[in-house]
Amino acid sequence: MNRNLRKLWLIVPDQLPAVIRRCPKCKEKTEFQNSGKFRVNANGKLLDIWLIYRCSHCDTSWNMTIIERANKENINKTEYEGFLSNSPRLAAGYGSDRELFIKNKAEIAEIKTGYHILETGTVEPVDETAYMEIQIKNPSGLKLRADALLAGELKVSRSQIKKWFDGGLVISGQEVLSPGAKVVDGMFIQIKKEEAIRQESLDV
């Protein structure tokens, strides 16, 4: 892991959330699964983009609005190309975003699955007092403990992680995290160097 630049972790359920809605063909409420495909419609300079869901029983489609009546020039070029190519990363990211489900008035099926991390680098340098910095996105709202997440993703033993937490080395929002702290969307974690913590103590 390159520890000189901040990392971005997107927490993605192994099975993306399904939407519960009445299927016009089945004549009852069914689960609509994320197809991993987008529909892009251009009308002049204006764009509409949807993420396509399909009924698990009959394959009837339902489109969840991602972008509505937006000027193409205002959309990130890389992301736009991802919509056109049905980027799995975009489908996972938007398909895990609870705020987007709420905006679309979509009922989410309960998530009962594990998860995996999609990691990307950033251009933000790590503060010299820290070994690493991690920005965490948890748009699906999975209930995870920070210590378990770090131990699993960094391949560090739980006993070593406990030492980090007990030693005040794990920081979020300038506050020392407790081992049982919950992971929230947008969380920023620093793992500090021991010598930096000692110096901070001397400066107090």
Protein Blocks (a to p, Z undefined) as FASTA:
>chain_A
ZZkbccddddddfbdcddddddfklopacddddehiacdddehjbccdddddddfklopa
cdddfbgciafklpcfklmmmmmnopaklmmmmmmmmklmmmnopacddddddddddddd
dfbdcdfkbfbdcddddfkopacdfklmmmmmnopafklmmmmmmnopacgehiacdfkl
ccdehiacddddfklmmmmmmmZZ
